[in-house]
Amino acid sequence: MSFEQDIERMEEITKKLKNNETPLSEAIALFEEGVAIARNTEKQLSEIERKVEILLTPTEEEHVQEPTLAPFSEEMDF
């Protein structure tokens, strides 16, 4: 399942678990499914976070030299 589908399924599971009419055996099965989905989405998020970190880390070529600030020459008219 995609990340979005996992989130939708988690919402469905949450609604069913909040429903007091869900039989215990079904609730346990839903809880197990929810835990598995949560672990999967956590793994996906960690992978995405790592990709973002890699993309945002500047390479040696991308390092921008800090500008040097020097006082204005006294000869300049403003």
Secondary structure, DSSP 8 states (H G I E B T S, - for coil): --HHHHHHHHHHHHHHHH-TTS-HHHHHHHHHHHHHHHHHHHHHHHHHHHHHHHHHS--GGG-----------TT---
